[in-house]
Amino acid sequence: MTLSMTRVQAEKLLSIQNYGLQHSLETDLEDAFRRVTTFLQDQCQAQEQFTLTLVAEESLFTRFNQAKVRQTGLVQDATLRLTWMRDQRSSYQEFPLTGDWNFDRDLLQKALEALRWELPQLPENPYLVFPQGQGSSREVHQGKLLAPSRVAAHLLPVVSELDFVGIYAAGLAVRAYADSQGQFHWFATETYSLDYSLFTPEGAAVKGTLAGSHWDQASYIAKVQESRNQLKRLAQPAKRIERGQYRTYLAPTAIAEMLYMLSWGGVSEADLQQGNSCLAMLRQGDKHLSPKFNLRENFQHGLVPRFNEFGEMAPLLLPIIQSGELVNSLISSKTAKEYGLVANGAEAGENLRSPDIAPGNLSHHAILQTLDRGLYLSNLHYLNWSDRPKGRMTGMTRYACFWVEDGEIVAPIENLRFDDSFYRFWGDQLIGLTDKQEWVPEVGTYGNRSLGGFWTPGMLVEDFTYTL
C-alpha cells in the first residue's frame, strides 16, 4: 500500500537542495516499528512466537523520454509482514505501517485474530524455523543525492540533443526485523539509480546504468560520453556473424546477467542436496573452474542488510568459489535443519544477495587490443539454462555489441544467440578478468525499489559459442 504525502510534505521535500538522509522519516519509521514490536511481544501467549519484517522507502521516481521529463512523483511506502508461529505451524499477514498508532493497532489486532484462527487449520511443518534470539544490529548509510527539484537540471542538459529514455529512482530505503525473542535489526540507506538508453533514428540502442549513494556529476557526464561513443558506432551497418566459436569480451553488465543465474539452481545448498544445482559437478570434483575465478558474498559494501528474514546475520565475507573450487554454498536454517547442516545466514531462498567476483589483471585500457579479433558484448538478455546439470546457459546479445578487428571496433553486429557452459567460459577458456570491478545495480521497482546489485569485472573468453 502506498501512502500519499500531504502537499506541505511534498513541497518541503522538493525545496531541499542537497538532501541527505531523511532523518525525521527514518526516526519516525523506527519508532513506529519498535512500537509495533513491543505490542506484539505483549500479545504473545504461551507457545506462540512471531517474526516481523519491514520494507519501507521514500523514493523519487522520474521517467524520461526523448530527453524530456514525462512523469515524476514521490512515493512513501511501508509494509509489515507478520509471521505467527505455534505448534510447528506458521502463517503470515502483510499490511501497511502508517505511523498512526490507533490505525496501526487496529490492523495488528485484526491480523492477530486472523492468524490465530488460521494456524490450527494448517498442517505441521517439521522444518519450521523459530526465532533464536541471537542479537541485534543497527546500520544507517547516509547519502548525498540530487534534490528532487534539481534532477532534470542536472541530467537533461547533458543529453539534450539525444533520444534519451530512462528512469531515475532515488531516496531512502529501509529494511528491519524483530521477533518474539527480542532480536531487533535495522538497516537504512540512501541510494540512487539511473537506468537509461540512447536510441539511434533507426531504433538501435545503447544502454547505460549509473548508481550509488553520492551523486557525482562528472561520473554521469563520463558515462553518457561513453554511451555517446557507442551510439556513433551503432550508426554503421550491422555485420552478420555466422554461428561458431569466437574470442569474446563480456562487459560487467553481461557478466551480471550470468551471475544472476547462479541464484537459480546454483549456489543453494537445498538445490545441491536435491540434485537441481548446476554446481553439482564442481562439488563432486568432476569439473573445475579456472583458478582465476573467485566468487564471494561481500556485505562490506553496505548496500544490503546482512540479516535475513529469520533475523540471522550473514558473515561479512563468505567465499563461495575460491580459485575455481566450490568452498561454500548458501545454507538457510530450514535447509540446515532438514539435512543436519550448519546455517550460514542465507535467506530462505538461498539466493546471492551481495555477490562479488574478484577482479583479475587484464588492464581495463587494453581490452580491445587483447581481444584483437572477435566480439565485444555490452549486454545480454533472455538468459536461461539449456542444460543446468552441465552448467549450459543460453541467451541473446543486446544493445551495443560489436565486431572487433586488429583491436579496433569495426561494426555493430546483428543479434546472436549464445549457448555455452560456465565450466568452459569460467573454466579453461577464461583468458582473463579485468583489473577493475563495476557495480551493476538492481534497478527493479516491482513492489518496492530494489537494493543491492553485482560487483563484477569484465572478462575475456576464448571460443565462446554462438548457435544462431
C-alpha positions as CSV (number, residue, x, y, z in Angstrom):
1,M,0.0,0.0,0.0
2,T,1.4,3.4,-1.0
3,L,0.8,6.2,1.5
4,S,0.1,9.6,0.0
5,M,2.1,12.7,1.1
6,T,0.4,15.9,2.1
7,R,1.0,18.9,-0.2
8,V,3.1,20.6,2.6
9,Q,5.3,17.5,3.0
10,A,5.9,17.3,-0.7
11,E,6.7,21.0,-1.0
12,K,9.1,20.7,1.9
13,L,10.9,17.8,0.4
14,L,11.0,19.4,-3.1
15,S,12.6,22.6,-1.6
16,I,15.6,20.7,-0.2
17,Q,18.6,21.4,-2.5
18,N,21.1,18.7,-1.4
19,Y,19.1,16.5,0.9
20,G,20.9,13.7,2.9
21,L,19.2,11.1,4.9
22,Q,15.6,11.9,5.8
23,H,16.3,11.8,9.5
24,S,12.8,12.6,10.7
25,L,11.2,10.0,8.4
26,E,13.8,7.3,9.3
27,T,13.4,8.1,13.0
28,D,9.6,8.1,12.8
29,L,9.7,4.7,11.0
30,E,12.0,3.2,13.6
31,D,9.8,4.5,16.4
32,A,6.7,3.1,14.8
33,F,8.3,-0.2,14.2
34,R,9.5,-0.5,17.8
35,R,6.0,0.3,19.0
36,V,4.5,-2.4,16.9
37,T,7.2,-4.9,18.1
38,T,6.5,-4.1,21.8
39,F,2.7,-4.5,21.2
40,L,3.2,-7.9,19.6
41,Q,5.6,-9.1,22.3
42,D,3.0,-8.1,24.9
43,Q,0.3,-10.1,23.0
44,C,2.3,-13.3,22.8
45,Q,0.7,-16.2,24.6
46,A,2.4,-19.4,25.9
47,Q,3.9,-21.4,23.0
48,E,3.4,-18.6,20.5
49,Q,6.3,-16.9,18.6
50,F,6.5,-14.4,15.8
51,T,8.8,-12.7,13.4
52,L,8.1,-9.2,12.0
53,T,9.8,-7.6,8.9
54,L,9.5,-4.1,7.5
55,V,10.1,-3.0,3.9
56,A,9.9,0.8,3.6
57,E,11.0,3.6,1.3
58,E,10.7,7.3,0.5
59,S,11.6,7.5,-3.2
60,L,11.6,9.9,-6.1
61,F,10.8,8.4,-9.5
62,T,11.4,10.4,-12.6
63,R,10.8,9.0,-16.1
64,F,12.4,10.4,-19.2
65,N,11.6,10.1,-22.9
66,Q,13.3,11.9,-25.8
67,A,15.3,13.8,-23.2
68,K,12.2,15.3,-21.5
69,V,10.6,14.6,-18.2
70,R,7.4,12.6,-18.9
71,Q,6.5,11.6,-15.3
72,T,7.7,12.3,-11.8
73,G,6.5,11.6,-8.3
74,L,7.4,10.9,-4.7
75,V,6.4,7.7,-3.0
76,Q,6.2,6.9,0.7
77,D,5.5,3.2,1.4
78,A,6.0,0.9,4.4
79,T,4.8,-2.7,4.5
80,L,4.9,-5.0,7.5
81,R,5.0,-8.8,7.3
82,L,3.9,-10.6,10.5
83,T,4.6,-14.3,10.7
84,W,2.9,-16.1,13.7
85,M,4.0,-19.5,14.9
86,R,2.8,-22.2,17.2
87,D,2.9,-26.0,17.4
88,Q,5.1,-26.4,14.3
89,R,2.7,-24.3,12.3
90,S,3.1,-20.8,10.8
91,S,1.1,-18.3,8.8
92,Y,1.6,-14.6,7.9
93,Q,-0.2,-11.4,7.1
94,E,1.0,-8.3,5.3
95,F,-0.3,-4.8,6.0
96,P,0.9,-1.1,5.9
97,L,2.7,0.7,8.7
98,T,1.2,4.2,8.7
99,G,2.6,5.7,11.9
100,D,-0.9,6.4,13.1
101,W,-0.8,4.2,16.2
102,N,-4.6,3.9,16.6
103,F,-4.9,2.8,13.0
104,D,-1.8,0.5,13.2
105,R,-3.1,-1.1,16.4
106,D,-6.4,-1.9,14.8
107,L,-4.6,-3.6,11.8
108,L,-2.4,-5.6,14.2
109,Q,-5.4,-6.8,16.2
110,K,-7.3,-7.9,13.1
111,A,-4.2,-9.6,11.8
112,L,-3.6,-11.5,15.1
113,E,-7.2,-12.6,15.2
114,A,-7.0,-14.0,11.6
115,L,-3.7,-15.7,12.2
116,R,-4.8,-17.4,15.5
117,W,-7.9,-18.7,13.8
118,E,-5.9,-20.0,10.8
119,L,-3.0,-21.7,12.5
120,P,-4.9,-24.8,13.8
121,Q,-6.3,-25.4,10.3
122,L,-2.8,-25.8,8.8
123,P,-0.6,-28.9,8.7
124,E,2.6,-29.1,10.8
125,N,5.9,-28.1,9.2
126,P,8.7,-30.3,10.6
127,Y,11.3,-27.8,9.3
128,L,9.8,-24.7,10.6
129,V,12.5,-22.2,11.8
130,F,11.7,-20.5,15.1
131,P,13.5,-17.2,16.1
132,Q,16.6,-17.9,18.1
133,G,17.2,-14.5,19.8
134,Q,20.9,-14.2,18.7
135,G,21.3,-10.4,18.9
136,S,20.6,-7.1,17.3
137,S,22.1,-4.6,14.8
138,R,21.7,-1.1,13.5
139,E,23.2,0.1,10.2
140,V,22.5,3.5,8.7
141,H,24.2,4.8,5.5
142,Q,23.7,8.4,4.6
143,G,24.0,9.5,1.0
144,K,24.2,12.7,-0.9
145,L,21.6,12.7,-3.6
146,L,20.2,15.2,-6.0
147,A,17.4,17.3,-4.6
148,P,14.2,16.3,-6.4
149,S,13.7,19.8,-7.8
150,R,17.2,19.6,-9.4
151,V,17.1,16.2,-11.1
152,A,16.1,17.5,-14.5
153,A,18.6,20.4,-14.4
154,H,21.5,18.0,-13.7
155,L,20.5,15.2,-16.2
156,L,18.9,16.7,-19.2
157,P,21.4,19.4,-20.5
158,V,24.0,16.6,-20.9
159,V,21.7,14.7,-23.2
160,S,19.5,17.5,-24.7
161,E,20.2,16.6,-28.4
162,L,19.9,12.8,-27.9
163,D,16.9,10.4,-27.8
164,F,17.4,9.7,-24.1
165,V,15.0,7.3,-22.4
166,G,15.2,6.1,-18.8
167,I,14.2,6.3,-15.2
168,Y,15.9,7.9,-12.2
169,A,15.0,6.5,-8.8
170,A,16.4,7.8,-5.5
171,G,15.8,8.1,-1.9
172,L,15.6,6.4,1.5
173,A,15.2,2.6,1.7
174,V,14.6,0.7,5.0
175,R,14.7,-3.0,5.9
176,A,14.0,-4.1,9.5
177,Y,13.4,-7.2,11.5
178,A,12.1,-8.0,15.0
179,D,10.8,-11.1,16.8
180,S,9.3,-12.6,20.0
181,Q,12.8,-13.4,21.3
182,G,13.9,-9.8,21.4
183,Q,16.0,-9.6,18.3
184,F,15.9,-6.2,16.5
185,H,17.7,-5.3,13.3
186,W,17.6,-2.0,11.5
187,F,19.0,-1.1,8.1
188,A,18.6,2.2,6.3
189,T,20.4,3.6,3.3
190,E,20.1,6.3,0.7
191,T,20.8,5.4,-2.9
192,Y,20.0,6.4,-6.4
193,S,20.0,4.6,-9.8
194,L,19.7,5.9,-13.3
195,D,18.8,3.2,-15.9
196,Y,18.8,4.7,-19.4
197,S,19.0,4.0,-23.1
198,L,20.1,6.2,-26.0
199,F,18.5,5.4,-29.4
200,T,19.5,6.0,-33.0
201,P,16.9,7.1,-35.5
202,E,16.8,3.5,-36.8
203,G,15.9,2.2,-33.3
204,A,19.3,0.7,-32.3
205,A,20.1,1.4,-28.6
206,V,22.9,1.8,-26.1
207,K,22.1,1.0,-22.5
208,G,23.7,2.6,-19.5
209,T,23.4,2.4,-15.8
210,L,24.7,4.6,-13.0
211,A,24.1,4.1,-9.3
212,G,25.4,4.9,-5.9
213,S,24.9,6.8,-2.7
214,H,26.6,10.0,-3.7
215,W,25.7,11.8,-6.9
216,D,28.8,12.6,-9.0
217,Q,28.0,14.9,-12.0
218,A,31.4,14.2,-13.5
219,S,30.8,10.4,-13.5
220,Y,27.4,11.0,-15.1
221,I,28.9,13.1,-17.9
222,A,31.7,10.5,-18.5
223,K,29.1,7.6,-18.6
224,V,27.0,9.5,-21.1
225,Q,30.1,10.2,-23.2
226,E,30.9,6.5,-23.3
227,S,27.4,5.7,-24.4
228,R,27.6,8.5,-27.0
229,N,30.7,6.9,-28.5
230,Q,29.0,3.6,-28.7
231,L,25.9,5.2,-30.3
232,K,28.0,6.6,-33.1
233,R,29.3,3.1,-33.8
234,L,25.7,1.8,-34.0
235,A,25.0,4.2,-36.9
236,Q,27.2,1.9,-39.1
237,P,25.6,-1.1,-41.0
238,A,25.3,-4.1,-38.8
239,K,27.6,-7.1,-39.5
240,R,26.1,-10.6,-39.7
241,I,28.2,-13.1,-37.7
242,E,27.9,-16.8,-38.6
243,R,27.4,-19.2,-35.8
244,G,30.5,-20.7,-34.3
245,Q,33.1,-20.0,-31.6
246,Y,34.7,-16.6,-31.3
247,R,37.1,-14.9,-28.8
248,T,34.7,-12.7,-26.8
249,Y,34.9,-9.9,-24.3
250,L,31.9,-9.7,-22.0
251,A,31.4,-6.4,-20.1
252,P,30.4,-6.3,-16.4
253,T,26.7,-5.8,-17.3
254,A,26.8,-9.0,-19.3
255,I,28.6,-10.9,-16.5
256,A,25.9,-9.7,-14.0
257,E,23.2,-11.4,-16.1
258,M,25.2,-14.7,-15.9
259,L,25.9,-14.3,-12.2
260,Y,22.2,-13.9,-11.6
261,M,21.7,-17.4,-13.0
262,L,23.7,-18.9,-10.1
263,S,20.8,-18.0,-7.8
264,W,18.5,-20.1,-9.9
265,G,19.6,-23.7,-9.2
266,G,23.2,-22.9,-8.4
267,V,24.6,-21.8,-5.0
268,S,21.7,-23.1,-3.0
269,E,22.5,-25.9,-0.6
270,A,18.9,-27.2,-1.0
271,D,19.4,-27.4,-4.7
272,L,22.7,-29.2,-4.3
273,Q,21.1,-31.7,-1.9
274,Q,18.1,-32.3,-4.2
275,G,20.2,-32.7,-7.4
276,N,19.0,-29.5,-9.0
277,S,22.2,-27.5,-8.9
278,C,24.5,-26.5,-11.8
279,L,27.4,-26.7,-9.3
280,A,27.0,-30.4,-8.5
281,M,29.9,-31.5,-10.8
282,L,32.0,-28.8,-9.2
283,R,31.3,-30.1,-5.7
284,Q,31.9,-33.7,-6.7
285,G,35.2,-32.8,-8.3
286,D,34.2,-33.9,-11.7
287,K,34.6,-30.4,-13.1
288,H,36.9,-27.4,-12.2
289,L,36.8,-23.7,-12.9
290,S,39.8,-21.5,-13.7
291,P,41.9,-20.6,-10.7
292,K,41.4,-17.0,-11.8
293,F,37.7,-17.2,-10.9
294,N,36.7,-16.2,-7.4
295,L,33.1,-15.5,-6.2
296,R,32.0,-14.5,-2.7
297,E,29.2,-12.9,-0.8
298,N,30.6,-9.5,0.3
299,F,28.5,-7.4,2.7
300,Q,31.3,-5.0,3.3
301,H,29.9,-2.8,0.6
302,G,27.0,-1.9,2.9
303,L,24.4,-1.9,0.1
304,V,22.1,-4.6,1.5
305,P,21.3,-5.7,5.1
306,R,23.3,-8.7,6.5
307,F,20.3,-10.0,8.4
308,N,17.7,-12.3,6.8
309,E,14.0,-13.0,7.3
310,F,15.0,-15.2,10.3
311,G,16.9,-12.4,12.0
312,E,20.2,-14.2,11.3
313,M,23.4,-12.3,10.4
314,A,25.4,-13.5,7.4
315,P,29.2,-13.2,7.7
316,L,30.7,-10.0,6.2
317,L,32.6,-12.2,3.7
318,L,31.7,-15.7,2.6
319,P,33.8,-17.2,-0.2
320,I,31.7,-19.4,-2.5
321,I,34.1,-20.3,-5.3
322,Q,37.8,-19.8,-4.5
323,S,40.5,-20.4,-7.1
324,G,38.0,-22.3,-9.2
325,E,36.8,-24.6,-6.4
326,L,33.4,-24.7,-4.6
327,V,34.2,-24.0,-0.9
328,N,30.8,-22.9,0.4
329,S,27.1,-23.0,-0.6
330,L,24.3,-20.8,0.8
331,I,22.6,-22.6,3.7
332,S,19.4,-21.4,5.2
333,S,18.2,-22.5,8.7
334,K,15.5,-24.5,7.1
335,T,17.9,-26.4,4.9
336,A,20.3,-26.9,7.8
337,K,17.5,-28.3,9.9
338,E,16.4,-30.7,7.1
339,Y,19.9,-32.0,6.2
340,G,21.7,-31.7,9.5
341,L,24.0,-28.9,8.5
342,V,25.1,-25.6,9.9
343,A,23.4,-22.5,8.5
344,N,25.5,-19.5,7.3
345,G,22.9,-16.7,7.3
346,A,21.4,-17.4,3.9
347,E,17.8,-16.3,3.2
348,A,15.1,-18.9,2.8
349,G,15.5,-18.9,-1.0
350,E,19.3,-19.3,-0.7
351,N,19.9,-16.6,-3.3
352,L,23.0,-14.4,-3.8
353,R,22.4,-11.1,-2.0
354,S,25.7,-9.3,-2.3
355,P,27.8,-11.2,-4.9
356,D,31.3,-10.1,-5.8
357,I,33.6,-11.6,-8.5
358,A,37.2,-10.7,-7.8
359,P,39.0,-8.7,-10.4
360,G,41.9,-10.0,-12.4
361,N,45.0,-8.5,-14.1
362,L,43.6,-7.7,-17.6
363,S,44.1,-3.9,-18.0
364,H,40.8,-2.1,-18.5
365,H,42.5,0.1,-21.0
366,A,43.8,-2.8,-23.1
367,I,40.6,-4.7,-23.6
368,L,40.3,-4.2,-27.3
369,Q,44.0,-4.7,-28.0
370,T,43.9,-8.0,-26.1
371,L,40.7,-9.1,-27.7
372,D,42.3,-8.4,-31.1
373,R,39.7,-10.1,-33.3
374,G,36.3,-11.2,-32.0
375,L,33.1,-10.0,-30.3
376,Y,32.6,-7.2,-27.7
377,L,29.4,-7.8,-25.8
378,S,28.0,-5.0,-23.7
379,N,24.8,-6.7,-22.6
380,L,22.9,-10.0,-22.6
381,H,19.3,-10.8,-22.1
382,Y,16.7,-13.6,-22.0
383,L,19.1,-16.0,-20.2
384,N,18.0,-19.5,-19.3
385,W,19.5,-22.8,-18.6
386,S,19.8,-25.0,-21.7
387,D,21.4,-27.9,-19.6
388,R,21.6,-27.0,-15.9
389,P,23.5,-30.1,-14.7
390,K,26.2,-29.3,-17.2
391,G,26.2,-25.5,-16.5
392,R,25.0,-24.6,-20.0
393,M,23.4,-21.1,-20.3
394,T,21.7,-19.7,-23.4
395,G,20.7,-16.1,-24.1
396,M,20.9,-13.3,-26.6
397,T,23.2,-10.4,-27.3
398,R,21.6,-7.0,-26.7
399,Y,22.2,-3.3,-27.2
400,A,25.8,-2.2,-28.1
401,C,27.6,-5.3,-29.2
402,F,30.4,-5.1,-31.8
403,W,32.8,-7.0,-34.1
404,V,36.4,-6.2,-33.5
405,E,39.4,-6.5,-35.9
406,D,43.0,-5.7,-35.1
407,G,42.0,-4.3,-31.7
408,E,39.5,-1.8,-33.2
409,I,35.7,-1.8,-33.3
410,V,34.7,-2.4,-36.9
411,A,30.9,-2.6,-36.9
412,P,27.9,-3.4,-34.7
413,I,26.6,-6.9,-35.0
414,E,23.1,-8.4,-35.7
415,N,21.8,-10.1,-32.6
416,L,23.2,-13.6,-31.8
417,R,22.2,-16.4,-29.5
418,F,24.9,-17.9,-27.4
419,D,24.8,-21.4,-25.8
420,D,27.8,-22.3,-23.6
421,S,28.8,-23.8,-20.3
422,F,30.3,-21.8,-17.5
423,Y,32.6,-24.8,-17.0
424,R,34.2,-23.6,-20.2
425,F,33.9,-19.8,-20.0
426,W,34.7,-19.6,-16.3
427,G,37.0,-22.6,-16.8
428,D,39.7,-23.5,-19.2
429,Q,38.5,-20.9,-21.8
430,L,38.8,-18.0,-19.4
431,I,41.7,-15.8,-20.7
432,G,41.4,-13.1,-18.0
433,L,39.3,-10.8,-15.9
434,T,39.7,-7.0,-15.9
435,D,41.5,-5.3,-13.2
436,K,38.5,-3.1,-12.3
437,Q,35.1,-4.1,-11.0
438,E,31.9,-2.3,-11.7
439,W,28.8,-2.2,-9.6
440,V,25.8,-3.3,-11.7
441,P,22.8,-2.3,-9.5
442,E,19.5,-4.0,-9.1
443,V,17.1,-1.5,-10.7
444,G,13.8,-3.3,-10.2
445,T,10.8,-1.4,-8.8
446,Y,8.3,-4.3,-8.6
447,G,6.5,-3.9,-5.3
448,N,9.4,-1.7,-3.9
449,R,12.7,-0.2,-5.0
450,S,15.3,-3.0,-5.1
451,L,18.5,-2.9,-3.1
452,G,22.0,-4.1,-3.9
453,G,23.5,-5.4,-7.2
454,F,26.5,-7.2,-8.5
455,W,30.2,-6.3,-8.2
456,T,31.9,-7.8,-11.2
457,P,34.8,-7.2,-13.6
458,G,34.6,-7.8,-17.4
459,M,36.1,-11.0,-18.8
460,L,37.8,-12.2,-22.0
461,V,37.0,-15.7,-23.2
462,E,38.4,-17.9,-25.9
463,D,36.0,-19.7,-28.2
464,F,32.6,-18.5,-26.8
465,T,29.9,-20.5,-28.5
466,Y,27.2,-18.9,-30.7
467,T,24.5,-21.1,-32.1
468,L,22.5,-18.8,-34.4
